[in-house]
């Protein structure tokens, strides 16, 4: 029979001797339960509570700051490429099930989102993903992963909803242009709020608008809906960030 250790024992491991007490709760702890703190050691429970109480670092636009500022951008790029490959090598029915067709939206609402990840032509997907690669990482760094994801998805939906409302019922629409224009709209709002030069953004928007009306088979409805949605979401994020700052100053 094993004799119990002499002296204090760890409150988490009663069969182990404890030569140290937690600096927060003053309970005895063994070496396996010792977590280095600013002063002395803390037990696992107190250490974890302390970690949770530390405010998480936030980005300049109020999102949670994380290590890699382009995870979501790369994920969206990968999804678009995978869907492009699947459409090119798969059954024609797959494309028919993914594209945005206003008359089918009520019975098949997933088209509002799947169409924003669907491309057929190489130039189409290249132009959209090139722009996404250019402005996605900086926006993701400013917004954080969650807010950037919300911005992208809402912009995609905004473009699809505009197509649903404004386009001919039987028109098939696809592509990430609405979502990308949403990012452009968001970047314009953020840059204006920070008094940054927006000349190139306005130039890009102007060229896109002209091409949308001059070139056949380009959905100006999706571009407009995505751009307005992205700008509106960015404005809401700015308002929330300012509210947080005012609250922190009190």
C-alpha positions in Angstrom: 0.0 0.0 0.0 1.3 3.4 -1.0 1.6 5.9 1.8 0.2 9.4 1.1 2.8 12.1 0.6 3.8 14.1 3.7 2.9 17.8 3.7 0.6 19.7 1.3 -0.7 17.8 -1.8 -1.8 19.2 -5.1 -5.5 20.0 -5.1 -5.8 18.5 -8.6 -3.6 15.5 -8.0 -4.1 14.4 -4.3 -1.4 11.7 -4.6 1.3 14.2 -5.5 3.2 16.5 -3.1 2.9 20.2 -3.7 5.7 22.6 -2.8 4.1 25.7 -4.5 0.9 27.6 -4.1 -1.1 29.3 -6.8 -0.5 33.0 -6.7 -4.2 33.7 -7.4 -6.2 31.1 -5.4 -3.5 30.1 -3.0 -4.2 26.4 -3.5 -1.3 23.9 -3.5 -0.1 22.7 -6.9 2.3 20.1 -8.1 5.0 20.7 -10.8 2.6 19.4 -13.6 0.0 22.1 -12.6 2.4 25.0 -12.4 2.0 27.7 -15.1 4.4 30.6 -15.1 2.8 33.9 -14.4 4.0 37.5 -14.1 4.7 36.7 -10.4 5.2 33.1 -9.3 3.0 30.3 -10.6 -0.7 29.8 -11.2 -2.8 26.6 -11.3 -4.4 25.7 -14.7 -7.8 27.0 -13.7 -6.6 30.4 -12.7 -4.2 30.6 -15.6 -6.9 29.9 -18.1 -9.2 32.5 -16.5 -6.5 35.0 -16.7 -5.9 34.3 -20.4 -9.6 34.6 -21.2 -9.8 38.0 -19.4 -7.0 39.5 -21.6 -8.7 41.7 -24.3 -7.9 40.2 -27.8 -6.0 42.5 -30.1 -8.2 44.0 -32.7 -7.5 45.2 -36.3 -7.8 48.8 -37.3 -11.5 48.1 -38.3 -12.5 46.3 -35.2 -12.0 42.6 -36.2 -10.0 40.1 -34.2 -6.3 40.2 -35.1 -4.8 36.9 -36.2 -1.4 35.8 -37.5 -2.1 35.1 -41.2 -3.9 38.1 -42.8 -4.9 36.3 -46.0 -6.4 32.9 -44.9 -9.9 33.7 -46.1 -8.7 35.3 -49.3 -6.7 32.2 -50.2 -9.7 30.0 -49.2 -12.0 31.9 -51.5 -9.5 31.7 -54.3 -9.2 28.0 -53.9 -13.0 27.5 -53.8 -13.4 29.4 -57.1 -10.6 27.4 -58.8 -12.0 24.1 -57.6 -15.5 25.0 -58.8 -14.1 26.1 -62.1 -12.3 22.8 -62.6 -15.4 20.9 -61.6 -17.6 22.8 -64.1 -15.1 22.3 -66.9 -14.6 18.6 -66.4 -18.0 17.6 -64.9 -21.5 17.2 -66.2 -23.2 20.2 -67.9 -25.9 19.7 -65.4 -23.6 20.9 -62.6 -23.2 24.3 -64.3 -27.0 24.5 -64.8 -27.5 23.9 -61.0 -25.0 26.6 -59.9 -25.7 29.6 -62.1 -28.0 32.4 -61.0 -31.4 32.3 -62.9 -33.9 34.8 -61.5 -37.0 32.7 -62.3 -35.5 29.7 -60.4 -34.4 31.6 -57.3 -37.4 31.1 -55.2 -37.4 27.4 -55.6 -33.6 27.0 -55.6 -32.2 29.8 -53.4 -28.7 28.4 -53.2 -28.1 29.9 -56.6 -27.8 33.3 -55.0 -24.5 32.2 -53.5 -23.2 29.3 -55.7 -23.3 31.5 -58.8 -20.7 33.8 -57.2 -18.2 31.0 -57.1 -18.8 29.7 -60.6 -16.9 30.6 -63.8 -16.7 29.0 -67.2 -14.2 31.2 -69.2 -10.5 31.3 -68.2 -10.3 35.1 -68.7 -13.4 35.6 -66.6 -12.0 33.7 -63.6 -8.5 35.1 -64.0 -9.7 38.8 -64.0 -11.9 38.3 -61.0 -9.4 36.3 -58.9 -6.5 38.7 -59.9 -8.5 41.6 -58.4 -9.4 39.5 -55.4 -5.8 38.7 -54.8 -4.9 42.4 -55.1 -7.4 43.8 -52.6 -8.4 40.8 -50.5 -5.3 40.5 -48.2 -5.2 44.2 -47.2 -8.9 44.3 -46.5 -8.7 41.0 -44.6 -5.9 42.4 -42.5 -7.9 45.5 -41.7 -11.2 43.7 -41.0 -10.1 40.4 -39.6 -11.2 37.0 -40.8 -14.8 37.1 -39.6 -15.7 40.5 -40.9 -13.9 39.9 -44.2 -15.9 36.7 -44.7 -19.1 38.6 -43.9 -18.2 41.4 -46.3 -17.4 39.0 -49.1 -20.5 36.8 -48.7 -22.9 39.7 -48.3 -21.4 41.4 -51.4 -21.9 38.2 -53.3 -25.5 37.9 -52.2 -26.1 41.6 -52.8 -24.9 41.2 -56.4 -27.2 38.1 -56.9 -30.2 39.8 -55.3 -29.7 42.7 -57.7 -29.7 40.3 -60.6 -32.8 38.6 -59.2 -34.7 41.9 -59.1 -33.4 43.7 -62.1 -32.5 41.1 -64.7 -34.7 39.3 -67.2 -36.3 36.2 -65.5 -34.5 33.6 -67.7 -31.1 35.2 -67.8 -28.3 33.1 -66.5 -25.6 34.9 -64.5 -22.4 33.7 -62.9 -19.0 34.9 -61.6 -17.4 36.5 -58.6 -17.6 40.0 -60.1 -20.3 41.2 -57.7 -18.4 40.0 -54.6 -15.1 41.5 -55.9 -16.9 44.8 -56.6 -18.2 44.7 -53.1 -14.6 44.6 -51.8 -13.8 47.5 -54.1 -16.8 49.4 -52.6 -15.6 48.6 -49.1 -12.1 49.7 -49.9 -13.4 53.0 -51.3 -15.4 53.7 -48.1 -12.5 52.8 -45.8 -10.0 54.8 -47.8 -12.3 57.9 -47.9 -12.8 57.6 -44.1 -9.0 57.6 -43.7 -8.4 60.5 -46.2 -6.4 58.2 -48.4 -6.0 58.6 -52.2 -8.9 56.9 -53.9 -8.0 57.9 -57.5 -7.3 54.4 -58.7 -10.4 53.0 -57.0 -12.6 55.5 -58.7 -10.8 54.8 -62.0 -11.4 51.1 -61.7 -15.1 51.6 -60.8 -15.5 54.0 -63.8 -13.9 51.5 -66.2 -15.9 48.6 -64.9 -19.1 50.6 -65.2 -18.4 51.6 -68.8 -17.5 48.0 -69.8 -20.6 46.7 -68.0 -22.9 48.7 -70.3 -20.8 48.5 -73.5 -19.9 44.8 -73.6 -22.7 42.3 -74.1 -23.3 39.5 -71.5 -21.8 41.5 -68.6 -24.1 41.8 -65.7 -24.2 45.5 -64.6 -26.9 44.5 -62.1 -24.6 42.1 -60.3 -21.8 44.7 -60.3 -24.0 47.4 -59.0 -25.6 45.3 -56.3 -22.2 43.9 -55.1 -20.6 47.4 -55.0 -23.4 49.0 -53.1 -23.6 46.1 -50.6 -19.9 46.1 -50.0 -19.8 49.9 -49.4 -22.8 49.7 -47.0 -21.2 46.8 -45.0 -17.9 48.7 -44.7 -19.7 51.8 -43.5 -21.4 49.7 -40.8 -18.1 48.3 -39.7 -16.7 51.8 -39.5 -19.6 52.9 -37.3 -19.1 49.9 -35.0 -15.4 50.5 -34.8 -16.0 54.1 -33.8 -18.5 53.1 -31.2 -16.0 50.7 -29.7 -13.4 53.4 -29.5 -15.8 55.9 -27.8 -16.7 53.2 -25.3 -13.0 52.4 -24.6 -12.3 56.1 -23.9 -15.0 56.4 -21.2 
